[in-house]
Amino acid sequence: MYDVAIVGCGPSGASLANFLGLYGFRVLVLERAASAYPLPRAVHLDDEVMRVFQAIGLADAINDKVRINAGMHFVDKEQNMLVDWSRPQSIGPYGWYPSYRFHQPDIEAILHQGMTRFSSVDMRWCATLTSVSQTENHALITFDDDGTTAQAKARFVIGCDGARSLVRHYICASKDIVSSDDITRINRDDEMHDLGFEERWLVLDGLLKRPRPDLGDFTIQTCDPDRPSTYARQPGNWRRWEVSLKDDETDDYVRSDEFVWSFLAPRVTADDISIERRAVYTFQSKLARYWRRGRVMIAGDAAHLTPPFMGQGMCIGIRDVANLAWKLAHILRGGAFSILDSYDSERAPHARAYIEMATYLGNLLNSCETADGLRTALSSPQPQADDGQVAGNAKMQSIAPRLGAGIGDATNPLRGYRAPQPLMADGRLLDDFIGLRWGIVSRDVHAPALLRDDICVVSDAHEPALSKMLDDLGALAVIMRPDRYIHAVVEDIKSLSSAVATIPA
Ligand SMILES: Cc1cc2nc3c(=O)[nH]c(=O)nc-3n(C[C@H](O)[C@H](O)[C@H](O)COP(=O)(O)OP(=O)(O)OC[C@H]3O[C@@H](n4cnc5c(N)ncnc54)[C@H](O)[C@@H]3O)c2cc1C
């Protein structure tokens, strides 16, 4: 029996497989395709995702393939600047630059290569899940393994099987078993909350044939109510345009040379760039109603869909699996099953905050064409993160929502926010010292002596960056979960003992 079966090996499934491989669990990964998807979809990732890649030991390889993101300019249809959202060009409090550009096939190749480090990870390409069911003790999956019908038992099944997820259908339809015949019955509206955005957009990915530095490094959001569009600089010679479509424009027409080159004409011509992909997407904002049924769960696009205006779809999915990996490890090492109750309760509101912000931004692109209009919109109330932080105030900011209720004391003021990651005196980042364990960073004299393998205590003695972190948090100690969210910040020794007692054992 496998410990975990992962269905789908896009960025969410591959990241989860790397986590579980590092923990040493027996993992089966099924991927319907014969190899990784060769063309880009996601082009932006943030510091939290780089930190996850650091946790799975792949940040150095990925760092070689990304570009630090300059930021985003909102312009009107004459390309006059409306709002300048420049992103910091220095490493932030979490140990990485806040925002990166990348070419998705590069990152997926590194994630897949990373999985080969672990003999306990059994990767099957051309393997399509066809049915799933479960008993009290295990889940049973049937799959087409390159033309042969096969079955496997696993203690947990995680559906990272994308927007048309069969695993989500199993969770939401509440049948004893679902099979591939059910795929035609998948109705996203029944299975997912509609968060209010649905538009067709054309995505053009091209490779420059000659240098065009004048295109610039900033993402350009053109606020033209008649034809909103986005330009994005990617690593190397890749460039991306995303173009809003009208209802009467057919897919064939907008993919034609006539449409593509007339849209691109003010910017580039066929002498400058070869267009490698012309894809029509319906951008949607949706959140699964249920994320778990017993020992079967979903993560990534299977659980949520967002318009790409914040560059967060993949990032949200990678946060899901970082949240899930240590909880699965906890159970597989003998901990209580009930820890899984916190998976969707923590993740769903967090994912929702990003999707609502992206939806808001998409609606803004459609409706604002003047600097005044955009400023007014950005100054008015916007979707709020759980912390009550308003996402913009006549300027754009990224959001940092709080996890929903789950593990830890919700009254602890910083519980559920991301923990900082300072550089240690020996040049290592804090997480590299702690590994996949819980971490307690404490003032030296109060550092608790703990005999638990899953908790790493780090004292601030001779560690000025850790002392500063504790000063900034106004804390005697901070307890960090394995996914690097704050479990508790404590100010005195008595609270430290009681907070340590709430770490799941
Ligand atoms: C135009 C565009 C721009 C985007 N830009 C960004 C961005 O800048 N930043 C960002 O973070 N995100 C972005 N996204 C979103 C991002 O691409 C997705 O959120 C991400 O790829 C989802 O990853 P996933 O692993 O959850 O699902 P997927 O990548 O969809 O992978 C699911 C996998 O499951 C497999 N599968 C499905 N069914 C089965 C089955 N029955 N058996 C076996 N395997 C199965 C599929 O073959 C697939 O490989 C963008 C998306 C689009 C379309």
The ligand as a MOL file (V3000), in Angstrom:
LIG
                    3D

  0  0  0     0  0            999 V3000
M  V30 BEGIN CTAB
M  V30 COUNTS 53 58 0 0 0
M  V30 BEGIN ATOM
M  V30 1 C -2.9040 32.3180 -19.1250 0
M  V30 2 C -2.5780 31.8910 -17.7410 0
M  V30 3 C -1.6880 32.6330 -16.9940 0
M  V30 4 C -1.3730 32.2450 -15.7040 0
M  V30 5 N -0.4700 32.9850 -14.9880 0
M  V30 6 C -0.1480 32.6060 -13.7460 0
M  V30 7 C 0.8760 33.2900 -13.0300 0
M  V30 8 O 1.4900 34.2100 -13.5380 0
M  V30 9 N 1.1760 32.8680 -11.7710 0
M  V30 10 C 0.5360 31.8100 -11.1960 0
M  V30 11 O 0.8470 31.4880 -10.0400 0
M  V30 12 N -0.4110 31.1170 -11.8730 0
M  V30 13 C -0.7600 31.4780 -13.1220 0
M  V30 14 N -1.6590 30.7550 -13.8380 0
M  V30 15 C -2.3110 29.5920 -13.2150 0
M  V30 16 C -1.4370 28.3410 -13.2290 0
M  V30 17 O -0.9940 28.0350 -14.5210 0
M  V30 18 C -2.2410 27.1870 -12.6670 0
M  V30 19 O -2.8600 27.6060 -11.4640 0
M  V30 20 C -1.3550 25.9900 -12.3670 0
M  V30 21 O -0.7800 25.4880 -13.5350 0
M  V30 22 C -2.1960 24.9090 -11.6920 0
M  V30 23 O -1.3510 23.8730 -11.3130 0
M  V30 24 P -1.9730 22.4920 -10.8570 0
M  V30 25 O -0.8040 21.5890 -10.6710 0
M  V30 26 O -2.8970 22.6880 -9.7200 0
M  V30 27 O -2.8820 22.0170 -12.0800 0
M  V30 28 P -2.4550 21.7270 -13.5920 0
M  V30 29 O -1.2320 22.4900 -13.9680 0
M  V30 30 O -3.6740 21.9120 -14.4040 0
M  V30 31 O -2.0550 20.1980 -13.5690 0
M  V30 32 C -3.0420 19.1860 -13.4400 0
M  V30 33 C -2.4440 17.9090 -13.9930 0
M  V30 34 O -3.3370 16.8410 -13.7200 0
M  V30 35 C -3.3360 15.9640 -14.8390 0
M  V30 36 N -4.5930 15.1960 -14.7840 0
M  V30 37 C -5.8540 15.6700 -14.9080 0
M  V30 38 N -6.7470 14.6630 -14.7720 0
M  V30 39 C -6.0270 13.5360 -14.5470 0
M  V30 40 C -6.3790 12.1640 -14.3140 0
M  V30 41 N -7.6610 11.7630 -14.3050 0
M  V30 42 N -5.3800 11.2670 -14.1150 0
M  V30 43 C -4.0720 11.6640 -14.1310 0
M  V30 44 N -3.6870 12.9490 -14.3460 0
M  V30 45 C -4.6590 13.8710 -14.5440 0
M  V30 46 C -3.2320 16.8920 -16.0420 0
M  V30 47 O -2.7290 16.2250 -17.1740 0
M  V30 48 C -2.2760 17.9560 -15.5130 0
M  V30 49 O -0.9280 17.6790 -15.8290 0
M  V30 50 C -1.9780 31.1080 -15.1440 0
M  V30 51 C -2.8700 30.3460 -15.9000 0
M  V30 52 C -3.1610 30.7340 -17.1850 0
M  V30 53 C -4.0960 29.8960 -17.9810 0
M  V30 END ATOM
M  V30 BEGIN BOND
M  V30 1 1 1 2
M  V30 2 1 2 3
M  V30 3 2 2 52
M  V30 4 2 3 4
M  V30 5 1 4 5
M  V30 6 1 4 50
M  V30 7 2 5 6
M  V30 8 1 6 7
M  V30 9 1 6 13
M  V30 10 2 7 8
M  V30 11 1 7 9
M  V30 12 1 9 10
M  V30 13 2 10 11
M  V30 14 1 10 12
M  V30 15 2 12 13
M  V30 16 1 13 14
M  V30 17 1 14 15
M  V30 18 1 14 50
M  V30 19 1 15 16
M  V30 20 1 16 17
M  V30 21 1 16 18
M  V30 22 1 18 19
M  V30 23 1 18 20
M  V30 24 1 20 21
M  V30 25 1 20 22
M  V30 26 1 22 23
M  V30 27 1 23 24
M  V30 28 2 24 25
M  V30 29 1 24 26
M  V30 30 1 24 27
M  V30 31 1 27 28
M  V30 32 2 28 29
M  V30 33 1 28 30
M  V30 34 1 28 31
M  V30 35 1 31 32
M  V30 36 1 32 33
M  V30 37 1 33 34
M  V30 38 1 33 48
M  V30 39 1 34 35
M  V30 40 1 35 36
M  V30 41 1 35 46
M  V30 42 1 36 37
M  V30 43 1 36 45
M  V30 44 2 37 38
M  V30 45 1 38 39
M  V30 46 1 39 40
M  V30 47 2 39 45
M  V30 48 1 40 41
M  V30 49 2 40 42
M  V30 50 1 42 43
M  V30 51 2 43 44
M  V30 52 1 44 45
M  V30 53 1 46 47
M  V30 54 1 46 48
M  V30 55 1 48 49
M  V30 56 2 50 51
M  V30 57 1 51 52
M  V30 58 1 52 53
M  V30 END BOND
M  V30 END CTAB
M  END
